[in-house]
Amino acid sequence: MRERKYMVAALAAVGLLVFAAPSAWAKKKHESVNPDDPTYRLYQLLNDSSGGKLTDYYLLANLYPDPLDPSNELQRVICVEYDKDRYFGRLRIMVRSVGKLTPEQLKTYDARQIYDFGESDNIKYEKINPGELGETGDLYLRVSADGPLTTVPVTDEARQDYDMLITKYILPALQKK
């Protein structure tokens, strides 16, 4: 009987450690994130203003030279989704490119319609926690030369692009909203 009580107490202690340790680790890790981190700032804004959810938010971003024909410019169009209750892919940023739009097209179509003009996503970022892109659980997908989106290694250039999209386009647009 006494052995059974010790066994139950030991199992309860192990169970507590299994459930409490990851939670404590996650809180500690989350607290160590720089408050100037773009993802952290975005999470804070969305948690405070949107109840931790944002679905199908579309916006126009920068123009850039077409890699196949540098004399032409392409327009980036972004779709942002966020759900603080989702564990994997809590934040998703999908980027498509369309030809440079005329002023008339910009007046006629909204960002979602322009996003839909793009055939498919060129880039997709998925983040779980705040912090630099490339941490455990983050995904960075990029269209290959002749194929669909595939997972590729996170480079400094990818991190800079991700940070730029958030700080220059997504955060300012959401703050105006």
C-alpha positions as a LaTeX table, in Angstrom:
\begin{tabular}{lrrr}
\hline
Residue & $x$ (\AA) & $y$ (\AA) & $z$ (\AA) \\
\hline
Met1 & 0.00 & 0.00 & 0.00 \\
Arg2 & 2.78 & 2.40 & 0.95 \\
Glu3 & 4.64 & 1.60 & $-2.30$ \\
Arg4 & 1.51 & 2.39 & $-4.27$ \\
Lys5 & 1.23 & 5.85 & $-2.65$ \\
Tyr6 & 4.87 & 6.56 & $-3.50$ \\
Met7 & 4.29 & 5.38 & $-7.06$ \\
Val8 & 1.24 & 7.65 & $-7.45$ \\
Ala9 & 3.16 & 10.60 & $-5.97$ \\
Ala10 & 6.11 & 9.95 & $-8.30$ \\
Leu11 & 3.87 & 9.74 & $-11.37$ \\
Ala12 & 2.10 & 12.94 & $-10.33$ \\
Ala13 & 5.45 & 14.72 & $-9.96$ \\
Val14 & 6.63 & 13.51 & $-13.37$ \\
Gly15 & 3.32 & 14.58 & $-14.91$ \\
Leu16 & 3.63 & 18.01 & $-13.37$ \\
Leu17 & 7.14 & 18.40 & $-14.76$ \\
Val18 & 6.05 & 17.27 & $-18.23$ \\
Phe19 & 3.30 & 19.89 & $-18.36$ \\
Ala20 & 4.84 & 22.73 & $-16.33$ \\
Ala21 & 8.41 & 22.72 & $-17.64$ \\
Pro22 & 7.58 & 23.47 & $-21.30$ \\
Ser23 & 5.18 & 26.21 & $-20.19$ \\
Ala24 & 7.79 & 27.82 & $-17.97$ \\
Trp25 & 10.41 & 27.51 & $-20.70$ \\
Ala26 & 8.10 & 29.13 & $-23.25$ \\
Lys27 & 7.37 & 32.05 & $-20.90$ \\
Lys28 & 11.07 & 32.53 & $-20.17$ \\
Lys29 & 11.95 & 32.39 & $-23.86$ \\
His30 & 9.14 & 34.82 & $-24.76$ \\
Glu31 & 10.29 & 37.31 & $-22.12$ \\
Ser32 & 13.82 & 37.32 & $-23.53$ \\
Val33 & 12.68 & 38.72 & $-26.89$ \\
Asn34 & 13.76 & 42.26 & $-27.67$ \\
Pro35 & 10.70 & 44.57 & $-27.44$ \\
Asp36 & 11.90 & 46.25 & $-30.66$ \\
Asp37 & 11.67 & 42.93 & $-32.53$ \\
Pro38 & 9.25 & 43.46 & $-35.46$ \\
Thr39 & 7.36 & 40.20 & $-34.84$ \\
Tyr40 & 7.00 & 41.00 & $-31.13$ \\
Arg41 & 5.65 & 44.47 & $-31.94$ \\
Leu42 & 3.21 & 42.99 & $-34.48$ \\
Tyr43 & 2.00 & 40.33 & $-32.01$ \\
Gln44 & 1.49 & 42.99 & $-29.32$ \\
Leu45 & $-0.47$ & 45.24 & $-31.68$ \\
Leu46 & $-2.70$ & 42.41 & $-32.89$ \\
Asn47 & $-3.27$ & 41.02 & $-29.40$ \\
Asp48 & $-4.20$ & 44.47 & $-28.07$ \\
Ser49 & $-6.28$ & 45.77 & $-30.98$ \\
Ser50 & $-7.72$ & 42.73 & $-32.75$ \\
Gly51 & $-8.24$ & 40.25 & $-29.94$ \\
Gly52 & $-5.36$ & 38.15 & $-31.20$ \\
Lys53 & $-6.88$ & 37.41 & $-34.59$ \\
Leu54 & $-6.42$ & 38.81 & $-38.06$ \\
Thr55 & $-7.66$ & 37.02 & $-41.16$ \\
Asp56 & $-7.12$ & 37.80 & $-44.80$ \\
Tyr57 & $-5.64$ & 41.27 & $-44.35$ \\
Tyr58 & $-4.32$ & 42.51 & $-47.71$ \\
Leu59 & $-2.06$ & 45.43 & $-48.53$ \\
Leu60 & 0.21 & 46.72 & $-51.25$ \\
Ala61 & 3.94 & 46.90 & $-50.63$ \\
Asn62 & 6.98 & 47.93 & $-52.62$ \\
Leu63 & 7.77 & 48.03 & $-56.31$ \\
Tyr64 & 10.88 & 46.16 & $-57.41$ \\
Pro65 & 12.61 & 45.35 & $-60.72$ \\
Asp66 & 11.42 & 42.20 & $-62.47$ \\
Pro67 & 14.30 & 39.68 & $-62.17$ \\
Leu68 & 13.57 & 38.41 & $-65.70$ \\
Asp69 & 13.31 & 41.88 & $-67.24$ \\
Pro70 & 14.85 & 44.65 & $-65.07$ \\
Ser71 & 13.27 & 47.35 & $-67.27$ \\
Asn72 & 9.84 & 46.33 & $-65.88$ \\
Glu73 & 8.68 & 46.76 & $-62.31$ \\
Leu74 & 6.58 & 44.40 & $-60.23$ \\
Gln75 & 4.32 & 45.27 & $-57.29$ \\
Arg76 & 4.35 & 43.20 & $-54.10$ \\
Val77 & 0.96 & 42.41 & $-52.58$ \\
Ile78 & 0.80 & 40.95 & $-49.06$ \\
Cys79 & $-1.76$ & 38.82 & $-47.24$ \\
Val80 & $-1.39$ & 38.62 & $-43.44$ \\
Glu81 & $-3.08$ & 36.13 & $-41.10$ \\
Tyr82 & $-2.60$ & 35.88 & $-37.34$ \\
Asp83 & $-4.21$ & 33.78 & $-34.65$ \\
Lys84 & $-2.65$ & 33.82 & $-31.19$ \\
Asp85 & $-4.40$ & 30.55 & $-30.32$ \\
Arg86 & $-2.79$ & 28.62 & $-33.16$ \\
Tyr87 & 0.45 & 26.91 & $-32.24$ \\
Phe88 & 1.98 & 26.25 & $-35.66$ \\
Gly89 & 1.83 & 29.06 & $-38.18$ \\
Arg90 & 0.54 & 31.60 & $-35.67$ \\
Leu91 & 1.61 & 34.38 & $-38.07$ \\
Arg92 & 1.49 & 33.89 & $-41.82$ \\
Ile93 & 2.67 & 36.41 & $-44.37$ \\
Met94 & 2.11 & 35.51 & $-48.03$ \\
Val95 & 3.61 & 37.64 & $-50.78$ \\
Arg96 & 2.55 & 37.74 & $-54.44$ \\
Ser97 & 3.79 & 39.87 & $-57.30$ \\
Val98 & 1.80 & 41.55 & $-60.03$ \\
Gly99 & 2.81 & 43.92 & $-62.83$ \\
Lys100 & 3.15 & 47.58 & $-61.93$ \\
Leu101 & $-0.34$ & 49.00 & $-61.57$ \\
Thr102 & $-1.60$ & 52.14 & $-63.22$ \\
Pro103 & $-3.20$ & 54.90 & $-61.13$ \\
Glu104 & $-6.59$ & 53.90 & $-62.59$ \\
Gln105 & $-6.10$ & 50.27 & $-61.50$ \\
Leu106 & $-5.13$ & 51.40 & $-58.01$ \\
Lys107 & $-8.41$ & 53.36 & $-57.78$ \\
Thr108 & $-10.53$ & 50.56 & $-59.27$ \\
Tyr109 & $-9.28$ & 47.51 & $-57.38$ \\
Asp110 & $-8.73$ & 46.89 & $-53.69$ \\
Ala111 & $-5.68$ & 45.07 & $-52.31$ \\
Arg112 & $-7.49$ & 41.72 & $-52.09$ \\
Gln113 & $-8.51$ & 41.87 & $-55.75$ \\
Ile114 & $-4.96$ & 42.79 & $-56.72$ \\
Tyr115 & $-3.63$ & 39.89 & $-54.60$ \\
Asp116 & $-6.01$ & 37.56 & $-56.45$ \\
Phe117 & $-4.62$ & 38.80 & $-59.79$ \\
Gly118 & $-1.31$ & 37.23 & $-58.84$ \\
Glu119 & $-1.23$ & 33.61 & $-59.89$ \\
Ser120 & 0.35 & 32.21 & $-56.74$ \\
Asp121 & 2.41 & 33.16 & $-53.73$ \\
Asn122 & 6.09 & 33.90 & $-54.37$ \\
Ile123 & 7.10 & 33.91 & $-50.72$ \\
Lys124 & 5.53 & 32.66 & $-47.52$ \\
Tyr125 & 6.71 & 33.29 & $-43.97$ \\
Glu126 & 5.30 & 31.42 & $-40.99$ \\
Lys127 & 6.24 & 32.29 & $-37.41$ \\
Ile128 & 5.30 & 30.74 & $-34.10$ \\
Asn129 & 6.96 & 33.05 & $-31.60$ \\
Pro130 & 8.42 & 36.54 & $-31.65$ \\
Gly131 & 12.08 & 36.78 & $-32.48$ \\
Glu132 & 14.33 & 36.58 & $-35.48$ \\
Leu133 & 13.09 & 34.65 & $-38.52$ \\
Gly134 & 14.64 & 31.21 & $-38.59$ \\
Glu135 & 13.98 & 30.06 & $-35.03$ \\
Thr136 & 12.65 & 26.59 & $-34.31$ \\
Gly137 & 9.21 & 26.15 & $-35.87$ \\
Asp138 & 9.54 & 29.00 & $-38.36$ \\
Leu139 & 9.02 & 28.35 & $-42.05$ \\
Tyr140 & 10.37 & 30.27 & $-45.01$ \\
Leu141 & 9.09 & 29.16 & $-48.39$ \\
Arg142 & 10.06 & 30.59 & $-51.74$ \\
Val143 & 8.97 & 29.75 & $-55.27$ \\
Ser144 & 11.59 & 27.81 & $-57.17$ \\
Ala145 & 12.65 & 28.75 & $-60.69$ \\
Asp146 & 10.14 & 26.44 & $-62.34$ \\
Gly147 & 8.06 & 25.05 & $-59.52$ \\
Pro148 & 5.88 & 25.70 & $-56.50$ \\
Leu149 & 6.76 & 27.11 & $-53.10$ \\
Thr150 & 9.41 & 25.05 & $-51.36$ \\
Thr151 & 11.10 & 25.35 & $-48.00$ \\
Val152 & 14.47 & 27.07 & $-48.29$ \\
Pro153 & 17.09 & 27.98 & $-45.70$ \\
Val154 & 16.63 & 31.31 & $-43.93$ \\
Thr155 & 19.35 & 33.74 & $-44.98$ \\
Asp156 & 20.23 & 37.21 & $-43.73$ \\
Glu157 & 18.56 & 38.60 & $-46.85$ \\
Ala158 & 15.34 & 36.70 & $-46.03$ \\
Arg159 & 15.43 & 38.04 & $-42.45$ \\
Gln160 & 15.93 & 41.60 & $-43.68$ \\
Asp161 & 13.09 & 41.25 & $-46.20$ \\
Tyr162 & 10.76 & 39.82 & $-43.53$ \\
Asp163 & 11.62 & 42.61 & $-41.06$ \\
Met164 & 11.21 & 45.25 & $-43.78$ \\
Leu165 & 7.73 & 43.97 & $-44.74$ \\
Ile166 & 6.59 & 44.17 & $-41.13$ \\
Thr167 & 8.17 & 47.49 & $-40.16$ \\
Lys168 & 7.65 & 49.42 & $-43.38$ \\
Tyr169 & 4.28 & 48.08 & $-44.55$ \\
Ile170 & 2.34 & 45.81 & $-42.19$ \\
Leu171 & 2.74 & 47.65 & $-38.85$ \\
Pro172 & 2.03 & 51.14 & $-40.30$ \\
Ala173 & $-1.05$ & 49.86 & $-42.17$ \\
Leu174 & $-2.45$ & 48.12 & $-39.10$ \\
Gln175 & $-1.77$ & 51.13 & $-36.88$ \\
Lys176 & $-3.87$ & 53.28 & $-39.25$ \\
Lys177 & $-6.67$ & 50.70 & $-39.27$ \\
\hline
\end{tabular}
